[in-house]
Amino acid sequence: MTYCGVVSIAGRPNVGKSTLLNRLIGQKLSITAHKPQTTRHSILGIQTSGDRQVIYVDTPGIHVTGTQRLNQVLNRTASTSLHDVDVIILVVQAMVWNEDDIRAFELVSHSGVPFFIAVNKIDTVRRKEDMLPFLAKLPDHEHLQGVMLISAQKKSGLDLLEESVGKLIPQGPWQYGEDELTDRSSRFLAAEAVREQLTRLLSAELPYALSVEIETFEESPDLLRIGAVIWVDKPSQKGIVIGKGGAQLKEVGSRARGTLETLFGTKVFLQLWVRVKEGWADDERALRSLGYDDQ
């Protein structure tokens, strides 16, 4: 007898959803950065242990503000990921409850799916007794299965979360092989590795005007050759990404190459180009060409 179920990890931007997925799977699949809306695509992380296969879905952050087409696509992607699943983990940040959290709770509670609230980043609260008023104010719902206190970064409370979620996984055949970790292609993971370093290294707003597209992906026994295009929204942004004397782009490439070599277990030759596609984040056709379909 085997068990298999889909668990959506939802919440507003920057609460630690991607870090939680990576910790649950035991390998870095979703990119992380201390900036909201780092996650732009749903990505599956597959955990198979014993007779149980749990398919976790990391989703873009649900947010109220933002009028560009990209913001709308991200919200649609996140909302779609709350349906046809078995369990939802609604991630919130300890001591923070804002409009985006309220919207995320509304979408999750209206989905009709059993859900847990995972209060993340509890390691940042110095006095745990200060959390009692915060926890008391969290809304209740008939589909709410419990409130879990976790720190995805410190791997605290995850065993209990997994155990609680596991009890709701239905009986059924596995959807993926025992050794599979994600449904995403190697090209997708490579593009995300480059975008992660851009998000980490560049100024606060610029990463949201960037997208990465893999043009070449050539495998040989001892070397993986990857060519990636970094698309920017305006000509003025191109120089910022490249940096003085190409220094910024070189640093992005160096860091991304290290991530890719760890991910793929081989030496990587990475080439990066920066090109301009004006207004791509507000152009439905451009978004589709860059892989931002409603998933």
One Martini backbone bead per residue (centre of mass of N, CA, C, O) as a GRO file, in nm:
protein
  295
    1MET     BB    1   0.095   0.037   0.024
    2THR     BB    2   0.034   0.370  -0.091
    3TYR     BB    3   0.124   0.724  -0.076
    4CYS     BB    4  -0.029   1.032  -0.224
    5GLY     BB    5   0.046   1.393  -0.232
    6VAL     BB    6  -0.053   1.742  -0.235
    7VAL     BB    7   0.143   2.036  -0.128
    8SER     BB    8   0.080   2.365  -0.058
    9ILE     BB    9   0.288   2.661  -0.052
   10ALA     BB   10   0.175   2.947   0.114
   11GLY     BB   11   0.180   3.312   0.073
   12ARG     BB   12   0.340   3.572   0.112
   13PRO     BB   13   0.595   3.750   0.057
   14ASN     BB   14   0.883   3.671   0.238
   15VAL     BB   15   0.830   3.400   0.452
   16GLY     BB   16   0.983   3.112   0.346
   17LYS     BB   17   0.887   2.900   0.130
   18SER     BB   18   1.149   2.811  -0.020
   19THR     BB   19   1.306   2.721   0.228
   20LEU     BB   20   1.105   2.505   0.310
   21LEU     BB   21   1.125   2.328   0.064
   22ASN     BB   22   1.430   2.270   0.078
   23ARG     BB   23   1.418   2.135   0.360
   24LEU     BB   24   1.213   1.905   0.296
   25ILE     BB   25   1.391   1.784   0.055
   26GLY     BB   26   1.721   1.841   0.090
   27GLN     BB   27   1.723   2.057  -0.155
   28LYS     BB   28   1.799   2.296  -0.389
   29LEU     BB   29   1.531   2.445  -0.586
   30SER     BB   30   1.461   2.712  -0.464
   31ILE     BB   31   1.495   3.033  -0.467
   32THR     BB   32   1.675   3.277  -0.260
   33ALA     BB   33   1.577   3.592  -0.094
   34HIS     BB   34   1.562   3.921   0.067
   35LYS     BB   35   1.307   3.934  -0.147
   36PRO     BB   36   1.032   3.996  -0.291
   37GLN     BB   37   0.933   3.792  -0.552
   38THR     BB   38   1.139   3.564  -0.624
   39THR     BB   39   0.905   3.387  -0.682
   40ARG     BB   40   0.749   3.298  -1.018
   41HIS     BB   41   0.712   2.986  -0.983
   42SER     BB   42   0.603   2.683  -0.987
   43ILE     BB   43   0.743   2.421  -0.771
   44LEU     BB   44   0.843   2.095  -0.743
   45GLY     BB   45   0.876   1.883  -0.448
   46ILE     BB   46   1.002   1.551  -0.396
   47GLN     BB   47   0.899   1.323  -0.132
   48THR     BB   48   1.047   1.000  -0.063
   49SER     BB   49   0.918   0.774   0.199
   50GLY     BB   50   0.870   0.472   0.196
   51ASP     BB   51   0.513   0.479   0.131
   52ARG     BB   52   0.567   0.801   0.078
   53GLN     BB   53   0.441   1.074  -0.134
   54VAL     BB   54   0.541   1.419  -0.143
   55ILE     BB   55   0.405   1.708  -0.314
   56TYR     BB   56   0.554   2.006  -0.331
   57VAL     BB   57   0.436   2.355  -0.364
   58ASP     BB   58   0.586   2.630  -0.482
   59THR     BB   59   0.487   2.975  -0.453
   60PRO     BB   60   0.395   3.264  -0.515
   61GLY     BB   61   0.330   3.554  -0.377
   62ILE     BB   62   0.067   3.694  -0.214
   63HIS     BB   63  -0.069   4.010  -0.344
   64VAL     BB   64  -0.218   4.328  -0.363
   65THR     BB   65  -0.011   4.473  -0.501
   66GLY     BB   66   0.019   4.538  -0.827
   67THR     BB   67  -0.036   4.603  -1.195
   68GLN     BB   68   0.117   4.423  -1.347
   69ARG     BB   69   0.113   4.143  -1.530
   70LEU     BB   70   0.308   3.988  -1.351
   71ASN     BB   71   0.145   4.014  -1.089
   72GLN     BB   72  -0.107   3.870  -1.200
   73VAL     BB   73   0.029   3.601  -1.271
   74LEU     BB   74   0.132   3.532  -0.988
   75ASN     BB   75  -0.148   3.527  -0.852
   76ARG     BB   76  -0.270   3.308  -1.034
   77THR     BB   77  -0.065   3.089  -0.971
   78ALA     BB   78  -0.115   3.080  -0.665
   79SER     BB   79  -0.422   3.021  -0.674
   80THR     BB   80  -0.413   2.757  -0.845
   81SER     BB   81  -0.232   2.601  -0.618
   82LEU     BB   82  -0.505   2.559  -0.420
   83HIS     BB   83  -0.593   2.340  -0.621
   84ASP     BB   84  -0.588   2.006  -0.636
   85VAL     BB   85  -0.524   1.948  -0.331
   86ASP     BB   86  -0.469   1.812   0.003
   87VAL     BB   87  -0.272   2.042   0.114
   88ILE     BB   88  -0.201   2.337   0.318
   89ILE     BB   89   0.068   2.574   0.368
   90LEU     BB   90   0.053   2.856   0.569
   91VAL     BB   91   0.280   3.114   0.555
   92VAL     BB   92   0.411   3.298   0.829
   93GLN     BB   93   0.527   3.566   1.016
   94ALA     BB   94   0.649   3.641   1.296
   95MET     BB   95   0.470   3.927   1.407
   96VAL     BB   96   0.312   3.919   1.118
   97TRP     BB   97   0.009   4.105   0.992
   98ASN     BB   98  -0.127   4.169   0.678
   99GLU     BB   99  -0.285   4.217   0.385
  100ASP     BB  100  -0.151   3.972   0.249
  101ASP     BB  101  -0.226   3.767   0.467
  102ILE     BB  102  -0.531   3.801   0.445
  103ARG     BB  103  -0.551   3.716   0.148
  104ALA     BB  104  -0.425   3.438   0.181
  105PHE     BB  105  -0.633   3.331   0.385
  106GLU     BB  106  -0.881   3.359   0.205
  107LEU     BB  107  -0.790   3.168  -0.023
  108VAL     BB  108  -0.739   2.919   0.152
  109SER     BB  109  -1.019   2.897   0.305
  110HIS     BB  110  -1.186   2.891   0.019
  111SER     BB  111  -1.078   2.610  -0.105
  112GLY     BB  112  -1.149   2.348   0.094
  113VAL     BB  113  -0.870   2.290   0.221
  114PRO     BB  114  -0.666   2.158   0.423
  115PHE     BB  115  -0.488   2.351   0.687
  116PHE     BB  116  -0.187   2.513   0.778
  117ILE     BB  117  -0.015   2.713   1.011
  118ALA     BB  118   0.311   2.854   0.954
  119VAL     BB  119   0.523   2.989   1.185
  120ASN     BB  120   0.785   3.175   1.092
  121LYS     BB  121   1.078   3.289   1.233
  122ILE     BB  122   1.109   3.228   1.554
  123ASP     BB  123   1.420   3.299   1.589
  124THR     BB  124   1.356   3.628   1.588
  125VAL     BB  125   1.231   3.579   1.872
  126ARG     BB  126   1.338   3.638   2.181
  127ARG     BB  127   1.047   3.632   2.322
  128LYS     BB  128   0.811   3.390   2.326
  129GLU     BB  129   0.581   3.538   2.490
  130ASP     BB  130   0.529   3.756   2.259
  131MET     BB  131   0.351   3.550   2.075
  132LEU     BB  132   0.073   3.512   2.209
  133PRO     BB  133  -0.092   3.754   2.091
  134PHE     BB  134  -0.046   3.673   1.795
  135LEU     BB  135  -0.175   3.389   1.805
  136ALA     BB  136  -0.459   3.487   1.910
  137LYS     BB  137  -0.515   3.660   1.628
  138LEU     BB  138  -0.547   3.429   1.466
  139PRO     BB  139  -0.739   3.289   1.251
  140ASP     BB  140  -1.014   3.087   1.211
  141HIS     BB  141  -1.112   2.748   1.083
  142GLU     BB  142  -1.255   2.455   0.978
  143HIS     BB  143  -0.982   2.376   0.796
  144LEU     BB  144  -0.806   2.408   1.036
  145GLN     BB  145  -0.546   2.189   1.180
  146GLY     BB  146  -0.314   2.403   1.263
  147VAL     BB  147  -0.042   2.548   1.457
  148MET     BB  148   0.294   2.606   1.354
  149LEU     BB  149   0.627   2.619   1.482
  150ILE     BB  150   0.893   2.768   1.282
  151SER     BB  151   1.232   2.718   1.126
  152ALA     BB  152   1.360   2.685   0.825
  153GLN     BB  153   1.653   2.779   0.863
  154LYS     BB  154   1.687   2.587   1.143
  155LYS     BB  155   1.498   2.328   1.138
  156SER     BB  156   1.241   2.402   1.310
  157GLY     BB  157   0.951   2.198   1.337
  158LEU     BB  158   0.944   2.000   1.080
  159ASP     BB  159   0.871   1.720   1.183
  160LEU     BB  160   0.583   1.792   1.282
  161LEU     BB  161   0.480   1.899   1.013
  162GLU     BB  162   0.521   1.639   0.849
  163GLU     BB  163   0.349   1.455   1.027
  164SER     BB  164   0.081   1.613   0.996
  165VAL     BB  165   0.065   1.604   0.689
  166GLY     BB  166   0.092   1.290   0.647
  167LYS     BB  167  -0.201   1.221   0.767
  168LEU     BB  168  -0.340   1.359   0.485
  169ILE     BB  169  -0.235   1.145   0.299
  170PRO     BB  170  -0.337   0.961   0.051
  171GLN     BB  171  -0.417   0.691  -0.103
  172GLY     BB  172  -0.173   0.591  -0.359
  173PRO     BB  173   0.000   0.632  -0.629
  174TRP     BB  174   0.274   0.725  -0.755
  175GLN     BB  175   0.390   1.000  -0.972
  176TYR     BB  176   0.691   0.930  -0.906
  177GLY     BB  177   0.994   0.857  -0.877
  178GLU     BB  178   1.206   0.787  -0.617
  179ASP     BB  179   1.450   0.995  -0.741
  180GLU     BB  180   1.270   1.229  -0.772
  181LEU     BB  181   1.256   1.602  -0.709
  182THR     BB  182   1.137   1.720  -0.990
  183ASP     BB  183   0.962   1.870  -1.278
  184ARG     BB  184   1.198   2.029  -1.361
  185SER     BB  185   1.425   2.143  -1.563
  186SER     BB  186   1.753   2.214  -1.611
  187ARG     BB  187   1.705   2.488  -1.748
  188PHE     BB  188   1.535   2.613  -1.528
  189LEU     BB  189   1.742   2.585  -1.294
  190ALA     BB  190   1.957   2.760  -1.434
  191ALA     BB  191   1.796   3.025  -1.455
  192GLU     BB  192   1.746   3.051  -1.146
  193ALA     BB  193   2.043   3.069  -1.057
  194VAL     BB  194   2.094   3.339  -1.196
  195ARG     BB  195   1.858   3.506  -1.071
  196GLU     BB  196   1.947   3.484  -0.780
  197GLN     BB  197   2.210   3.656  -0.807
  198LEU     BB  198   2.074   3.909  -0.909
  199THR     BB  199   1.892   3.949  -0.660
  200ARG     BB  200   2.129   3.965  -0.448
  201LEU     BB  201   2.321   4.199  -0.598
  202LEU     BB  202   2.105   4.393  -0.656
  203SER     BB  203   1.906   4.626  -0.629
  204ALA     BB  204   1.594   4.637  -0.508
  205GLU     BB  205   1.428   4.679  -0.799
  206LEU     BB  206   1.572   4.547  -1.050
  207PRO     BB  207   1.496   4.234  -1.041
  208TYR     BB  208   1.192   4.290  -1.156
  209ALA     BB  209   1.331   4.361  -1.458
  210LEU     BB  210   1.408   4.053  -1.468
  211SER     BB  211   1.521   3.787  -1.692
  212VAL     BB  212   1.579   3.434  -1.774
  213GLU     BB  213   1.738   3.271  -2.065
  214ILE     BB  214   1.800   2.970  -2.219
  215GLU     BB  215   1.991   2.898  -2.513
  216THR     BB  216   2.217   2.697  -2.397
  217PHE     BB  217   2.249   2.317  -2.351
  218GLU     BB  218   2.554   2.139  -2.317
  219GLU     BB  219   2.642   1.801  -2.296
  220SER     BB  220   2.918   1.637  -2.139
  221PRO     BB  221   3.113   1.433  -1.958
  222ASP     BB  222   3.295   1.710  -1.832
  223LEU     BB  223   3.075   1.929  -1.953
  224LEU     BB  224   2.872   2.229  -1.905
  225ARG     BB  225   2.703   2.429  -2.143
  226ILE     BB  226   2.595   2.772  -2.076
  227GLY     BB  227   2.350   2.997  -2.218
  228ALA     BB  228   2.251   3.329  -2.102
  229VAL     BB  229   1.976   3.554  -2.090
  230ILE     BB  230   1.941   3.890  -1.981
  231TRP     BB  231   1.649   4.053  -1.921
  232VAL     BB  232   1.555   4.387  -1.972
  233ASP     BB  233   1.345   4.680  -1.962
  234LYS     BB  234   1.595   4.885  -1.995
  235PRO     BB  235   1.876   5.033  -2.116
  236SER     BB  236   1.980   5.146  -1.832
  237GLN     BB  237   2.007   4.846  -1.701
  238LYS     BB  238   2.243   4.713  -1.847
  239GLY     BB  239   2.486   4.855  -1.704
  240ILE     BB  240   2.419   4.758  -1.417
  241VAL     BB  241   2.451   4.454  -1.468
  242ILE     BB  242   2.745   4.467  -1.576
  243GLY     BB  243   2.918   4.695  -1.498
  244LYS     BB  244   3.225   4.787  -1.430
  245GLY     BB  245   3.400   4.616  -1.657
  246GLY     BB  246   3.198   4.360  -1.588
  247ALA     BB  247   3.186   4.289  -1.275
  248GLN     BB  248   2.894   4.209  -1.212
  249LEU     BB  249   2.860   3.979  -1.420
  250LYS     BB  250   3.099   3.811  -1.317
  251GLU     BB  251   2.982   3.758  -1.032
  252VAL     BB  252   2.727   3.619  -1.118
  253GLY     BB  253   2.867   3.388  -1.276
  254SER     BB  254   3.036   3.273  -1.045
  255ARG     BB  255   2.804   3.201  -0.850
  256ALA     BB  256   2.627   3.036  -1.044
  257ARG     BB  257   2.836   2.819  -1.113
  258GLY     BB  258   2.857   2.699  -0.830
  259THR     BB  259   2.562   2.609  -0.812
  260LEU     BB  260   2.562   2.430  -1.073
  261GLU     BB  261   2.785   2.229  -0.990
  262THR     BB  262   2.626   2.121  -0.749
  263LEU     BB  263   2.362   2.039  -0.895
  264PHE     BB  264   2.514   1.864  -1.148
  265GLY     BB  265   2.808   1.742  -1.090
  266THR     BB  266   2.978   1.955  -1.275
  267LYS     BB  267   3.137   2.124  -1.499
  268VAL     BB  268   3.098   2.482  -1.576
  269PHE     BB  269   3.008   2.677  -1.867
  270LEU     BB  270   2.934   3.030  -1.842
  271GLN     BB  271   2.721   3.241  -2.035
  272LEU     BB  272   2.651   3.601  -2.052
  273TRP     BB  273   2.372   3.807  -2.149
  274VAL     BB  274   2.252   4.144  -2.225
  275ARG     BB  275   1.909   4.237  -2.283
  276VAL     BB  276   1.642   4.418  -2.444
  277LYS     BB  277   1.284   4.422  -2.321
  278GLU     BB  278   1.049   4.632  -2.341
  279GLY     BB  279   0.786   4.579  -2.118
  280TRP     BB  280   0.766   4.269  -2.035
  281ALA     BB  281   0.605   4.287  -1.747
  282ASP     BB  282   0.339   4.417  -1.940
  283ASP     BB  283   0.352   4.160  -2.148
  284GLU     BB  284   0.191   3.882  -2.232
  285ARG     BB  285   0.368   3.772  -2.462
  286ALA     BB  286   0.643   3.803  -2.323
  287LEU     BB  287   0.575   3.624  -2.079
  288ARG     BB  288   0.532   3.364  -2.242
  289SER     BB  289   0.821   3.359  -2.376
  290LEU     BB  290   0.945   3.347  -2.059
  291GLY     BB  291   0.740   3.137  -1.892
  292TYR     BB  292   0.461   3.308  -1.782
  293ASP     BB  293   0.249   3.110  -1.743
  294ASP     BB  294  -0.028   2.964  -1.649
  295GLN     BB  295   0.007   2.682  -1.427
   0.00000   0.00000   0.00000
